[in-house]
Amino acid sequence: MFISLLILNMLIIFFGVYSYFFSVKDYTLIAGIIAFWGAIIGGYLTWRGVEYNIKHQKAKDRYKKLPDEIKKCWKLNKYISFGYFISNLTKELDINETDDKIMEFIDETEEIATEIALDISPEMYKLTMKYYTLLEDYVAYVKRNKVDIYNENMREIYNKSCFILQEYETEYETLAESLNVKM
């Protein structure tokens, strides 16, 4: 704002001095040049103001939407933690009981978890699909004595989902700061 006023004042002074030394009688051309540059500067300032308002509104909308996404991430992490801790939870069960429990869990939660993941992000959806595929294969890992590989893959999925949740929480705090919202 200050710069645009400075430029306009410089133009007015320049053309005032110019007309004084060169005895300009018709000020139409000078007025046109000053008006042209005034319009350019005014248009630029308007554009910057609109751009700022759009960015600010997007940030406010994102700030309002994030708590719901964070809640969904927490809910999804609860489902994912089941697969992460399953080898500890099923130590007392035989392989058929374990398979039945896992399939029962999958039948009860897969559709809900998939819908939640779709609401959050494509990345979370892919992670959820990878999770349920790995969970369905748990018994096969046990039969082949590859539980360590299963646990490593599940740990990777669980850590990634926790990382996504942490990113959302950090983004929420950052937006609250930038929007001057008291928490």
N, C-alpha and C positions, 0 to 999 in steps of 0.2 A: 504494500500500500504506500509506504513512505517513498519507495523508489519511483513508483509511478508518478506521484506528485512532484518529486524532484525532477524527473524527466520533462513533465509538462511545463514546469516553471522554467527550466532551462530553454525549452523551445520558445516559450513566450519572450524571455529575455533576449535570446538570440535574434528572433525576428524583430523585436523592438529596436535593438541596436542596428540591425541590418536596414530597417526602414528609416532610421534616423540618418545614417551615413549615406545612404543611396537615394534619399528623397523619394520614397515610395508613396504614391498618392492613393493607389487602390490596394486596399488590404484584403481583398477577396481571396487571393491566392494564399496569402499568409494564414488567414483564418481557416481555409480549407486544409492546409497542411497540418495545422495544430489540431483541428477537428479529427483528421484522419488518424494521427498518432494517439489522440485521446480515445478514439474508438478502439484502436488496437489494444491499448493498455487496459481499457475498461472491459473489453471482451476477454482478455487474458485473466484478469482478476475474477470475473464472473465464472469462467471455466474452472479456475482453481478452487473457488468457493463451492461450486457444485460438486467437484471431485472430492473435496474434503467431506462434505455432507453425506455423499454416497458411501464413502469408506467408513465414516462414523456410524451410519445407520446399519451397515453390514456387520460391524463389530458389535453393536447393540443387539442385533438379531442373533448373532452367534453366541453372545453372552447369555441370552435368554434360553437358547436351545441346549447349551452344554450340560446343565444339571441333569436333564433327562438322559442324555447320552452317557453321562458318568454313571447314573443309576443302572442303566442297561449294561454297561461294561462290568459293574460289580456283580450283577445277576449272572451274566455270562461267565465270569470268572469262577463263580460258585460251581457251575456245571463243569467247567474245565478242571477244577481242582479235584473232582471225583476221579477223573481219569488219571490225574497226576498221582493221586494217593491210592489207586486201586490195588496195587500189588501188596500194600500194607493192609488194606481193608479185607482182602480175600485170602489171606494166608491160612485161615482156619477152614476154608471151604474146599471141597474137591473141585475138579476142573469143570464138571457138568453144572454144579451149583453156581460156580463163578460165571460161567457162560450165560446161564439163565438170568442171574442178577444183572449182568451187563446188558443183555438184550432187553430186559425189563426197563432198565434205566434209559437206554437209547429210545425205546418206544415211547416213554413218558416225556422225554425232554428234547429230542432232536428237532421236532417241528417248531417248538417254542424257541429254542436256542437259535435256530436258523433265522426265524423272523426277527428276533432281537438283533442278531448280527447284521442282517440286511438293513435294519434301521440305523445302525451305527456307522458302518463303512464297508466298502468292498474288501478292504484288507481284513477286517474282522470276520467277514463272511467266509473268505478263503481259509482263514485260520480255523474257523468253526468246522468247516467241511473236512479239513485235514484232521482235526481232532476226532470227529465221529468216525472217520475211516480208520484211524489208528486204534480207536477204542474197540471197534468191531473186530479188529485183528488181534486183540490182546490174548485170547486163548491160543491162537496159532503161535504167537511169540512164546508163550509158556510151554507149549508142546515141543517147540524146537530149542528150548533152553536159551532163548534170546531175550529174556526179560530186561536185561541191562540195556539192550538197544531200544526196546520199547520205552523204558524209563527215560533214556536220554532224549528220544524224540518227543515224548510227552513233556519233559522238562523244558524243552525248547519252545513248545507251543504255549505252555503255561507262562513262561518268562516273557514271551512276546505279547501275550494278552495283558500281562501286568504292565509291560512297557507302554502299550497303547493307552491303558487306563491312566498311567502316570502322565503321559503327554496331554491327555484331555484335562486332567486336573491342573497341570501347569499352565495350559492355555487359558483355563478359566481364571486362574489367579492373575495372569498377565493382562487379560482383558479387563478384569475388575480394576486393576491398577490404572490402565490406560483410560478407562472410562470414569475414573475417580469415584468408584462405587465403594462404599464402606462395607467391609465384611464383618 
